[in-house]
């Protein structure tokens, strides 16, 4: 009994310290830093674009330091006076995927990117890191911001009404997903509202999200586009839409993304959010998902439920693709002599921290793809776009094939851990 009381007291002190830490350093608003990320296959450069103040902070006030270490990039925020690390966050980018294409071997290109963190009360130093080819962190860029003196843009661009699609509580203690309508014209706003209900249902009814319905908020921004649909360059179809998405990203027909990060962030800032979903008013099969960046999917495909879960798996939980047969526009995405950071694939270089604790002792490595091991957690060869040298934990999964509500146990655990992170 005494033991239990002590543990409870310790937990109370820890959470009190964490929220005291938040109050010490931050306001319940967001600082957003837009920067230009440019380069080619071999090099990268950062340049500041602008600093903005946004009205809501949707993230945790307790988990301020990102303990996952996922993503190809991260940033650290230090209190300038004490040099204390007060916030950190990992993410990936479209630029990184472009760097792995043939085009990046011949030319340079720039991408708009953004980071957000709670609005600091005092001067902060922000350090930007990226993983090198050995997947080790390297510092790339640094900024000092005095919130009292810096030129900070406080105007509200792309200001729109928001609606609650599914509300379970205080945004600081919930996973907040903001849905941005893409290619819905003025007359289609009622369709967007109906689509929101259906989309949020796909997530809230699938395992393991169905066990966490009371930990998730869905918001939607009521922002019409000039025209309906989106760009399909391969069919010479071009539409004037609010986030400028297009199919055929890096030449891959079904890869649907946007490079217009400024509009996406401006629209998202109408709501408190942790994750951005761009819902494209379209029947054609397509989508994209990048870790802590955004997810995109089409609204009216027969596989929209799968598309949303799969892309959101990338964007929210840092899950890798477990498939290896479809052709994708990137080459040698995972170095085979390094352990990838994604929780659901391994090169066996450093398997200890992956799903070893979930495996039976007698399961053979590699695990044969036979009926006997159909529902067994193992180490199956093939994943991360290659048939050899990258392994996945289960024979089938929503991260492997077009199957709705079929996450493998390893992906489910990774999703649950991330939900828990946002629920503090
Ligand atoms: Zn999986």
Boltz pocket constraint, residues with backbone or C-beta under 6 A from the ligand:
constraints:
  - pocket:
      binder: B
      contacts: [[A, 322], [A, 344], [A, 394], [A, 396], [A, 397], [A, 398], [A, 399], [A, 407], [A, 408], [A, 409], [A, 410], [A, 411], [A, 412]]
      max_distance: 6.0
